[in-house]
Amino acid sequence: MTNYNSDVDGAKALVAKYETLCKEIGKVIVGQHDIIHNTILSIFSQGHVLLVGVPGLAKTLLVNTIGKALGLSFSRIQFTPDLMPSDIVGTEILDESRQFKFIKGPVFANIVLADEINRTPPKTQAALLEAMQEKSITVSGKTYKLQAPFFVLATQNPIEQEGTYPLPEAQLDRFMFNLMLDYPSYEEEIDIVKNTTVGSVTEVNAVLSPEEILYFQQLVRRVPVPDNVYEYAVNLVAKTRPHTEKAHDWANRYLSWGAGPRASQYLIIGAKANALLTGKYSPDIEDVQRVAIPILRHRIIRNYTAEAEGISIENIIDTLK
């Protein structure tokens, strides 16, 4: 149901749905509240997520569970060095009547999990990244629209770099968030082991329909933003650009490259969605700060000085905030 009387009613409904969504996901996923919040936030912001974490932290289970709770179709692509673009987007075959027929690939789903995206060569990465950007794919000169809502969650293993193809900066920029998955706490790990070693299967119920998600995505876009929040977001991004007019001292000292305008756009959209999910009708500077690290983390590049002095990307962003 999406016929709310006003945007305020829609905003209240979104908060209620979000709380139910977190409860459903919490049946399967222990902890990881920040990751869940940001993943849901990026879906309502029409963004994509790059999830970085060591093996065994339930990245795939997390995406699968969120897909079920959102009532969306889900597909998983395991990226390997021999994966071809046609394995993602689909291919044309000759049918019985000697006509070419297009067989859709796994990218034709609402939520696509690109598992270990850095294991496949750039040509295949580009096929997925075109779909992310254009929300459509082109095969033999014919364009096929992807079903909305469309959301890509790519995972990357930060340890093993042998035999990998790191994503170029221009392609990284397509992801709204870069989320770092951490180890669970001691208590959370005990809960995980208790829940996963007894043989019972937990059912996750669909909380939303695709139509409701599309409505909430449009609602996020309509959220009004005060001028001082726009100025803060654009200023924050401008501070990351070394040796420019508004560059921060730390940017000049520790960064070789700053973030582009897409970072400013995502900071505002992310702040709007964060405001709605926390029961506010308009974002403030705290909402921009709340989403700043996952949005800027993969858009600014440290120089050798920062690496030598052990200054992390997160340190730099916190100082700029």
PABALUM-291807 format. One record per residue (C-alpha): x, y, z; residue in three letters. Coordinates in steps of 0.1 Angstrom, whole numbers, plus 5000, padded with zeros to 4 digits. Each point is the difference from the previous one (the first is absolute). Layout:
BEGIN
XYZala
...
//
This chain:
BEGIN
500050005000met
501550334990thr
497050245000asn
501050205030tyr
498150335006asn
503150215002ser
503849985000asp
499950035038val
497849685002asp
502449844975gly
503050105022ala
498349855031lys
499349684981ala
503649984989leu
501350015036val
497549735010ala
501049784970lys
503750065008tyr
499649885036glu
498149684988thr
502749954974leu
502850015026cys
498149755022lys
499649764970glu
503750034990ile
501049965037gly
498449655001lys
502949884978val
502750265003ile
501650065034val
501350355006gly
501350204970gln
497550275007his
501950274982asp
500549794969ile
496349914999ile
499050375005his
502350124972asn
499049724976thr
496350085004ile
500850374999leu
501749964966ser
497149804986ile
497650295008phe
502650244986ser
500249804967gln
503749945006gly
502349694998his
502349865028val
503549865000leu
500449775030leu
503649935011val
500749735026gly
502049695006val
498449664991pro
497449855024gly
498450325012leu
496649914984ala
500150264972lys
498049774977thr
497649905027leu
499450375008leu
499250094964val
497749694996asn
498250085033thr
499550374990ile
498749894966gly
497449775016lys
498950265026ala
499650264972leu
497949764979gly
502450044971leu
501449754975ser
503649915007phe
502849864979ser
503749925008arg
502950024976ile
503249845011gln
502750204983phe
502949794987thr
503050074977pro
498249824971asp
496650175004leu
498950164967met
497750314996pro
497349774985ser
500049805032asp
498750315018ile
497750184974val
498849704980gly
500549874965thr
498249954967glu
499349654988ile
498549864968leu
496649855007asp
498149724982glu
498650254975ser
503550124990arg
499450345018gln
502350165025phe
498649995035lys
501450195030phe
500549795032ile
500250245029lys
502949975024gly
500150025038pro
500250384999val
496250004993phe
499149995037ala
499150275026asn
503049935022ile
503249874984val
502849875022leu
503350044982ala
502249775021asp
503750085000glu
499750264972ile
503850054999asn
500649644989arg
498850064964thr
501850204972pro
499050374993pro
498049914969lys
497649795021thr
499950255028gln
499050264975ala
497049804988ala
498550025035leu
501050365006leu
498250114968glu
496949835013ala
500450185034met
500450344983gln
497549974972glu
497449775016lys
500049824966ser
502249784979ile
500749994963thr
500549684981val
500549994962ser
498850364997gly
496849945019lys
499450165034thr
498249815028tyr
498850185031lys
500749855034leu
497149955024gln
499750275027ala
500950025028pro
503649894990phe
502749985025phe
503649854998val
501849895030leu
503649914992ala
502349825024thr
503850025002gln
502549815021asn
502650255013pro
502749745009ile
500749794969glu
501350234972gln
501749734979glu
498149934968gly
497650305005thr
499150304978tyr
499450305022pro
497150224989leu
501250324983pro
499150335018glu
497450094973ala
498249675006gln
500350025038leu
498250344997asp
496849824988arg
499649865035phe
498250225025met
501449835030phe
503249815008asn
499249815032leu
502649825021met
498849695018leu
501749945033asp
500349685021tyr
497049955024pro
500550075037ser
500649715024tyr
496349995011glu
498750034964glu
502349714989glu
498649785028ile
496550084987asp
501049934964ile
501549665009val
496949915021lys
497650094972asn
501949834972thr
500949675015thr
496549865009val
498649924965gly
496950225002ser
499150234971val
498750355008thr
497350134976glu
500450374989val
496750174991asn
499750264972ala
499350345016val
499850214969leu
498949974964ser
502050134970pro
497350274995glu
500450125035glu
503850024997ile
499650214968leu
497650235018tyr
502450045029phe
502950074976gln
498050294985gln
499150125035leu
503750025009val
500650224969arg
497250245011arg
501450075035val
500850375004pro
503650095009val
501150335017pro
502650214982asp
502549965028asn
499949624996val
500750034962tyr
502850245008glu
501549775026tyr
499949694977ala
501650194970val
502650165023asn
500949665015leu
500749854966val
501950324989ala
502349965030lys
501149664987thr
501550144968arg
503750075006pro
501550334988his
496750164991thr
498450315015glu
498049835028lys
502449725007ala
500649905036his
503649995013asp
499649635005trp
499049964964ala
503150184988asn
502149805023arg
498549654997tyr
497949974969leu
501149964963ser
496450024987trp
496750135013gly
496349914995ala
497950114970gly
496550164998pro
498349665002arg
501249995037ala
498150325007ser
496949864984gln
500249685020tyr
500650185032leu
496850204996ile
497949694988ile
501549795028gly
499350285026ala
496350024988lys
499549625003ala
501749995034asn
497850285012ala
496849824989leu
501249665015leu
500650185034thr
496650175000gly
501050354988lys
498450184971tyr
503150194990ser
503849925003pro
502450205021asp
503850015000ile
500249705023glu
498249794973asp
502750104975val
502749915025gln
498349665007arg
500449894963val
503350184993ala
502549725007ile
498449724978pro
499450254972ile
503450164999leu
502149705010arg
500549874964his
500050354983arg
503150155016ile
503549864995ile
502750025027arg
503650094990asn
503249835012tyr
500450245030thr
496649895014ala
500949634996glu
503550065015ala
498550185030glu
497249755005gly
497250254993ile
496949814989ser
497350124976ile
497650015029glu
502450225020asn
500150254971ile
496250014995ile
499450045038asp
502550305000thr
498350164970leu
496549965015lys
//
